């Protein structure tokens, strides 16, 4: 009898499922686990951060300030901004911080809240403000982040992500990059909520300082004419989309009976550019 070889009907060494599909299932599982760990650690941070002593936070401030190039706190412009912030602190905020304003020459239209009550304002922002009230709202907004210590929570989440990524995935992992994008969307939603609460704090501070909230939306109105995230675009931004932000400011002011009155002129030194 002649032997004829036949292929086995089944092969336990070969999966009937596509290897590509198995890869994506595995990848999704890894990402889900890591995101879960990250969110749990984030919740832990929300409990720990309010308990961080103020003395320890002040010690944290040094490396951040030293890492920023050409910060200025002694010029006439910096002192003018500092005086305005001190007025807001005295009339409304009264937070447990000694706030210090630093100016940095940069085209960035932004200001940031750093540990220890240190606020950095970029020259690109000062070149855009057109009234003292508008600048006061921006400063009060940054002060509002200190109410819930948003600046420390943000720093903590960054450190948690770096730790998870480095330990589990390695510093140059392509999976780590994909994970970063997944976590980024989650964090941006959290940040938008922080921004909204800081806006509401700033409205109350502006009303206590001037007796009205005129100028509160001016900065965002200008930005909306230059850059607009469009429909749905604000979901991929750490700040609320400008038109939605303006609408919320108007609605919040109406509910609380905040009026808008004449604005104070911006001190000339604020808009003055540094000689090249």
C-alpha positions in Angstrom: 0.0 0.0 0.0 1.3 3.4 -1.0 1.4 6.0 1.8 -0.1 9.3 1.0 0.7 12.2 3.5 -2.1 14.4 4.6 -2.3 17.7 6.3 -3.7 17.5 9.9 -7.2 18.7 10.3 -6.2 20.9 13.2 -3.0 22.5 14.4 -2.7 23.5 18.0 0.4 25.6 17.2 -1.5 27.9 14.8 -4.2 30.2 16.1 -7.4 30.6 14.0 -7.4 34.3 15.0 -5.5 36.9 13.0 -2.2 37.7 14.6 -2.8 41.4 13.9 -6.1 41.2 15.8 -4.4 39.4 18.7 -1.8 42.2 18.8 -4.4 44.9 19.0 -6.4 43.1 21.7 -3.2 42.7 23.8 -2.3 46.3 23.1 -5.7 47.6 24.2 -5.6 45.5 27.3 -2.2 46.9 28.3 -3.3 50.5 27.6 -6.6 49.9 29.6 -4.6 48.6 32.6 -2.1 51.4 32.6 -4.7 54.1 32.1 -6.6 52.5 35.1 -3.5 52.7 37.2 -2.9 56.2 36.1 -6.4 57.3 37.0 -6.2 55.6 40.4 -2.9 57.4 41.2 -4.5 60.6 40.0 -7.3 60.2 42.5 -4.7 59.6 45.2 -3.0 62.8 44.2 -6.3 64.7 44.7 -6.3 63.5 48.3 -2.6 64.1 49.0 -2.1 67.5 47.3 -4.3 69.5 49.7 -2.2 68.1 52.6 1.1 69.3 51.2 2.6 71.9 53.6 3.0 75.4 52.2 6.6 75.4 53.4 7.4 72.4 51.2 5.6 73.9 48.2 7.7 77.1 48.5 10.9 74.9 48.4 9.6 73.3 45.2 9.4 76.7 43.5 13.1 77.3 43.1 13.9 74.8 40.4 11.0 75.9 38.3 12.0 79.6 38.4 15.6 78.8 37.8 14.8 76.7 34.8 13.1 79.7 33.0 15.4 81.9 31.0 15.5 85.7 31.5 12.7 86.0 34.1 12.3 89.5 35.4 10.7 90.8 38.6 12.5 94.0 39.2 11.7 96.2 36.2 9.1 98.9 36.2 6.8 96.7 34.1 7.1 93.8 36.4 6.5 95.9 39.4 3.4 97.4 37.8 1.9 94.0 37.2 2.9 93.0 40.7 1.1 96.0 42.3 -2.1 95.1 40.4 -1.9 91.5 41.6 -1.4 92.7 45.2 -4.5 94.9 44.9 -6.6 91.8 43.8 -5.1 89.7 46.6 -5.9 92.4 49.2 -9.5 93.1 48.1 -10.7 89.6 47.3 -8.4 86.6 47.1 -6.6 86.6 50.4 -5.2 83.2 49.7 -2.4 81.7 51.9 0.3 82.6 49.3 2.7 85.5 48.9 2.3 85.9 45.2 5.3 86.9 43.1 5.0 88.0 39.4 7.8 87.1 37.0 7.9 88.4 33.4 9.5 86.5 30.6 10.2 87.8 27.1 8.4 85.4 24.9 5.9 85.6 22.0 3.7 83.2 23.9 0.3 84.6 24.8 0.0 83.0 28.1 0.6 83.1 31.9 1.3 80.1 34.1 0.9 79.3 37.8 3.9 77.7 39.4 4.4 76.3 42.9 4.7 78.6 45.8 2.6 81.4 44.5 4.9 82.3 41.6 3.1 83.5 38.5 5.0 83.8 35.2 3.5 86.2 32.6 4.8 86.2 29.0 5.4 89.4 27.2 3.3 88.2 24.3 0.3 88.3 26.5 1.0 91.8 27.8 1.3 93.1 24.3 -2.4 92.1 23.7 -4.1 93.4 26.8 -5.9 96.8 26.3 -7.2 97.7 29.7 -6.2 97.3 33.4 -9.4 95.3 33.9 -8.5 92.8 31.2 -5.1 92.2 32.8 -6.6 92.0 36.3 -8.9 89.2 35.1 -6.0 87.2 33.7 -4.0 87.6 36.9 -7.0 86.7 39.0 -7.6 83.6 36.8 -4.0 82.4 37.5 -4.6 83.1 41.2 -7.8 81.0 41.0 -5.7 77.9 40.2 -4.2 78.1 43.6 -7.6 77.8 45.3 -7.7 74.0 44.6 -3.9 73.8 44.1 -4.3 72.9 40.5 -0.7 73.7 39.8 0.4 70.9 42.1 -2.1 68.4 40.8 -1.0 69.0 37.3 2.7 68.5 38.3 1.8 65.3 40.1 0.0 63.8 37.2 2.9 64.6 34.9 5.3 62.8 37.3 2.9 59.8 37.6 2.8 59.4 33.9 6.6 59.7 33.5 7.0 57.0 36.2 4.5 54.6 34.6 5.9 55.1 31.1 9.5 54.7 32.1 9.0 51.6 34.4 6.5 49.6 32.2 7.3 50.8 28.7 10.7 52.3 28.5 11.5 55.9 27.7 11.4 55.5 23.9 8.5 53.1 23.6 6.1 53.5 20.7 3.4 52.0 22.9 4.2 54.8 25.4 3.6 57.4 22.8 0.2 55.9 22.0 -0.6 55.8 25.7 0.4 59.4 26.1 -2.1 60.4 23.4 -4.8 58.4 25.2 -4.0 59.9 28.6 -3.7 63.4 27.0 -7.4 63.4 26.0 -8.4 62.5 29.6 -6.2 65.1 31.2 -7.4 67.8 28.8 -11.0 67.3 30.0 -9.8 67.6 33.6 -7.9 70.7 32.8 -10.9 72.4 31.1 -12.8 72.0 34.3 -10.0 73.6 36.2 -9.9 76.5 33.8 -13.7 77.1 34.1 -13.5 77.2 37.9 -10.5 79.6 37.7 -12.6 81.8 35.3 -15.4 82.0 37.9 -12.9 82.8 40.6 -11.6 85.6 38.5 -15.0 87.1 37.8 -15.7 87.3 41.6 -12.2 88.8 42.1 -12.8 91.4 39.4 -16.2 92.4 40.8 -14.7 92.8 44.3 -11.8 94.9 42.9 -13.7 97.2 40.6 -17.3 96.8 41.5 -18.1 95.4 38.1 -16.7 92.8 35.6 -16.1 94.9 32.6 -13.1 93.6 30.5 -13.5 90.0 31.7 -14.2 88.6 28.3 -12.1 91.0 26.2 -9.0 88.8 26.0 -11.0 85.8 24.8 -13.0 87.9 22.3 -9.7 88.9 20.7 -8.4 85.3 20.7 -11.6 84.0 19.1 -11.1 86.3 16.2 -7.6 85.0 15.7 -7.9 81.3 16.5 -11.1 79.4 16.9 -11.1 75.7 17.7 -14.4 75.3 15.8 -17.1 72.7 16.4 -15.8 70.1 18.8 -12.2 71.4 18.6 -12.2 72.5 22.3 -12.2 68.8 23.3 -8.6 68.6 22.2 -7.5 71.7 24.1 -6.5 72.2 27.7 -8.5 75.4 27.7 -12.3 75.8 26.9 -13.0 76.9 23.3 -13.1 80.7 23.3 -16.7 81.2 22.2 -17.9 78.7 24.9 -15.7 80.4 27.4 -17.1 83.9 26.6 -20.7 82.6 26.8 -20.0 81.0 30.2 -18.5 84.3 31.5 -21.5 86.2 30.3 -24.0 83.7 31.8 -22.2 83.5 35.1 -22.1 87.3 35.4 -25.9 87.6 34.6 -26.8 84.9 37.2 -24.8 86.7 39.9 -25.9 90.2 38.9 -22.4 91.4 37.8 -22.6 94.6 35.7 -20.1 95.9 33.1 -18.9 99.5 33.4 -16.1 101.7 32.1 -12.7 100.2 31.9 -9.5 101.6 33.3 -6.7 102.5 30.9 -3.8 100.1 30.8 -0.6 101.7 32.2 1.6 102.6 29.2 4.6 100.6 30.5 2.6 97.3 30.2 2.4 97.4 26.4 5.8 98.8 25.9 8.1 96.4 24.2 11.7 95.8 25.4 14.3 97.4 23.1 15.7 94.9 20.7 
